[in-house]
């Protein structure tokens, strides 16, 4: 189905037919609806999934057979989503290194958001922080790490959480548009230390401050789940020559991402 309006935002979904990828796609669909977004699915097939053989002709035939199989399955999926969800949606297929192929596609399409499905228990192994840093190096947009469940099923009543108050006033137009269309009360989870000034909650913003200690990540994660946050917005800075304090913030963010099932929306500093 080709819609007559022009989408305001483009969401790139990294896809491989895994359960986590399907959850990521569904969350992207639910995310796109209230912000007039379009979906671009990038199916990346690793060569390890194709039957290995020393015969180059046979190997190339296997690649072509796999491409045709995926093409048929993806076309059925795209047609179904277009008809039932009334969204602009396209797909493309490639094989190779995950990060390299995503970066190539980003350079061509310039999406507002990249959506990656994740399984909490396998996240640090299947899509680790090094890969996130590689992706972030050449991409200034948003990265959505989807949760294990379809947590964004009711986007109009989305309960937003932030790891820092400054993230609410981000320059990303998509975030501001999302804030307008979701629940009016925003939840901020922040770490308090001697260098900080305590901040007060307002009718539109609730601030939860936690003492800086060895279990602060567990405390924040517990409150995120306790308050039924649907989407957590955090800044993700690349670890290179950052100061020790910034480095600790990065480690804290990494722990929270690994220990929560809530979808994470990564904003570039």
Buried (B, 14 or more C-beta within 10 A) or exposed (E): EEEEEEBBBBBBBBBBBEEBBBBBBBBBBBBBBBBBBBBBBBBBBEEEEBEEEEEEEEBEEBBEEBBEEBEEEBEEBBEEBBEEBEBBBEBBBBBEEBBEBBBBBBEEEEBBBBBBBBBBEEBEEBBEBEBBBBBBEEBEBBBBBBBBEBBBEEBEEBBBBBBBEEBBEBEBEBBEBBBEEBBEEBBBBBBBEEEEEEEEEEEEBBBBBBEEEEEBBBBBBEBBEEEEBBBBBBBBBBBEEBEEEEBEBBEBBBBBBBBBBBBBBBBBE
